[in-house]
Amino acid sequence: MDFSSENEIDAIASAAVSNLLPAKSRPQYEKTYLQFRQWCSMKKIDQVTENVLLAYLEEKSTTLKPPTLWALYAMLKG
């Protein structure tokens, strides 16, 4: 499959995600992802890796409890 632009890839990914998440959970997943992307932007991170995700969760661990961190991890990883 040949994609002509990053926007096209984003649109396809968004459509796929919107079909996977239950309507009831979707707003929380989207909010969590937006917060993560804002953090990445603030840190000038272009490519998300496992280490980036771990650094984000480590920073969040100063204010959140372990069960909440696991929930964030599951939302971002999934």
N, C-alpha and C positions, 0 to 999 in steps of 0.2 A: 504494500500500500504506500503510495507516494503522497506526502502532505505538502501543500504549497506554502504554508506559513505556520508560525507558532500559534497564531490566533485560531487557525483551523483545528490544530491539535487541542488547544484549550477548550474549544467549543465541543469537540467530540468527547473529551474527558468529562466536561461538565454534564453532558447528556448522559454519559454512562453512570456518573455518580448520582445524578438525580433519579435514576432508575433503581439504584442499589439501596439507597437509604430509605427507611420508613419515613413517611411524611411527618410523623410526630417527633422523630429524632433529628431530622434534617437541619432545623435552625441551630441546634446546639453544635452539631458537627461543623456547620459553616462558620459559626462564630469562633470556634476553637481554631479552625484552619486559618481564618482571617487574622486572628491574634498571632498565630505562629508566623504567617507571612509578613506581618508588620514587624515582628521581632527580627526576622531575617533581613528585611529591608533596612531596619535601623542598624543592624550589625554589618550591612553591606555584603550579605551572603547571597550569591546567585544560584549556587548548586546545593540542593539539600542532600545530605548524606546521613548515614547512621550517627556519625560523630556530631553533626549539627543538631540532630534531634536530641541526642543525649545531653549536649551542652544546654539546649533550651530547657529540658526537663530538670537539669541540675540547677539552673537559675531559678526555675519555678519552685524547686524544693525548699527554698528559704521561706516561702509563704503558704505552700500547700502541703496537705498530709499525703502519705503514701497512697491511699486508695484513690485520691483525686489524681495523683500523678499517673497511676496505672490507667485510669479512664482517659486522660489526655493522650497517653501513649497509644492506647487502643484506637482512639479517634484519628490520630495523625498517621499511624502506621497502616491502618486498614484502608 
